[in-house]
């Protein structure tokens, strides 16, 4: 699932970042700000009509992402046993 599809306030783990073929630098930019495999991420808020911007917390940092950027980030839910 992608970050733009997740439930608010739930904790997820980043699996991978998939940048479009025409803009591979976006993957590096997202990784530079912390969207790395294994990192925990939480969607805090969706913008107007749930189209963005998306307010997300990764680690101790909070960022606003466009829907297109959130769509590039694959995540999986973290389940606690």
C-alpha positions in Angstrom: 0.0 0.0 0.0 1.1 3.6 -0.5 1.4 6.4 2.0 -1.5 8.2 0.4 -3.8 5.3 1.2 -3.2 4.7 4.9 -5.3 5.5 7.9 -4.6 8.6 10.0 -2.6 8.2 13.2 -1.7 4.5 12.5 2.0 3.5 12.5 3.5 2.1 9.3 6.9 1.0 8.2 8.5 2.3 5.0 9.2 -0.5 2.5 10.5 1.3 -0.5 10.4 4.6 -2.4 9.5 4.3 -6.1 10.2 7.4 -8.2 8.9 7.8 -11.7 11.4 7.0 -14.5 11.4 10.5 -15.7 12.4 11.9 -12.2 14.7 9.5 -10.4 16.1 12.3 -8.2 12.9 12.4 -6.3 13.7 9.1 -4.7 17.0 10.5 -3.4 15.2 13.6 -2.1 12.7 11.6 -0.1 15.4 9.3 1.2 17.5 12.3 2.3 14.7 13.6 4.5 14.2 10.2 6.1 11.9 8.0 4.0 14.2 5.0 4.2 13.2 1.3 4.3 12.4 0.3 7.9 11.6 3.8 9.2 8.3 4.3 11.0 5.9 6.8 9.5 2.5 8.1 10.6 0.0 10.1 8.5 -1.2 12.9 10.7 -3.5 14.8 8.3 -4.8 14.8 4.8 -5.5 18.1 3.0 -8.6 19.5 1.5 -10.7 16.8 -0.1 -8.0 14.3 0.9 -6.0 15.3 -2.1 -3.0 16.8 -0.2 -0.9 18.1 1.1 -0.3 15.2 3.5 1.2 15.9 6.9 3.4 13.0 7.9 5.7 12.2 10.7 8.8 10.2 10.1 11.1 9.7 13.1 11.1 13.0 15.0 10.4 15.1 11.9 7.2 16.3 10.4 6.8 17.0 6.7 4.1 18.0 4.2 4.1 15.9 1.0 2.2 16.3 -2.2 -0.1 13.4 -3.1 2.2 12.4 -5.9 5.1 12.1 -3.4 3.1 10.2 -0.9 2.0 7.9 -3.7 5.7 7.0 -4.3 6.2 5.7 -0.8 5.2 2.0 -0.2 4.5 1.2 3.4 3.2 -1.8 5.5 1.3 -1.6 8.8 3.2 -2.3 12.0 1.4 -4.9 14.0 2.3 -5.3 17.7 1.9 -8.8 19.2 
